[in-house]
Amino acid sequence: MVSSAIHRPVVRVLTALALAAPLLVAAQPAAVAHEFKAGNLEVKHPWSRATPPGAKVAGGYFVIVNSGDTADRLISATAEIAGRTEIHEMNVKDGVMTMREMPKGIEVPAKGEVAFQPGSYHVMFLDLKKAPKQGEPFSGTLTFEKAGTVPVSFTVEAIGASPSGKDGHSH
């Protein structure tokens, strides 16, 4: 009788775990997916690079996909690690790199996409309050002219990380 009294609670716990396991597995893809939506816009894989000690700036990268019939425009961004942010474009022409702020934002064409990646469009995190560290995500927002504000989470890659694969993130 003593062994069956101990056995029943153990069986109940194991049964509960067995029943819960499919729910935990089913929940994982949503947690692993690193995409954020607002209306017809999807922000895929926001990421940043870790910075060396003392750095005052960092960059943010992602891909915006517009499945709608109307263009939209990314007009601003925020990040909990930065005192301020700016939307930038970087170009290299005749061996000279230029970077400029895009004060009117970046248009995301209807049925199109825009990649924010090193050497191109990016969000500049300025006046860093906290240095991005590899493996420690940080939150922010992207604000669109029509779709509104989208909360996002930036993963932080290694200092020298670069985009890989067609979705513009490295992992």
Secondary structure, DSSP 4 states (H G I P E B T S, - for coil): -HHHHHHHHHHHHHHHHHHHHHHHHHHHHHHH--EEEETTEEEEEEEEE---TT--EEEEEEEEEE-SSS-EEEEEEEETTEEEEEEEEEEEETTEEEEEE-TT-EEE-TTEEEEE-TTSEEEEEEEESS---TT--EEEEEEETTTEEEEEEEEEE-TT---BTTTTB--
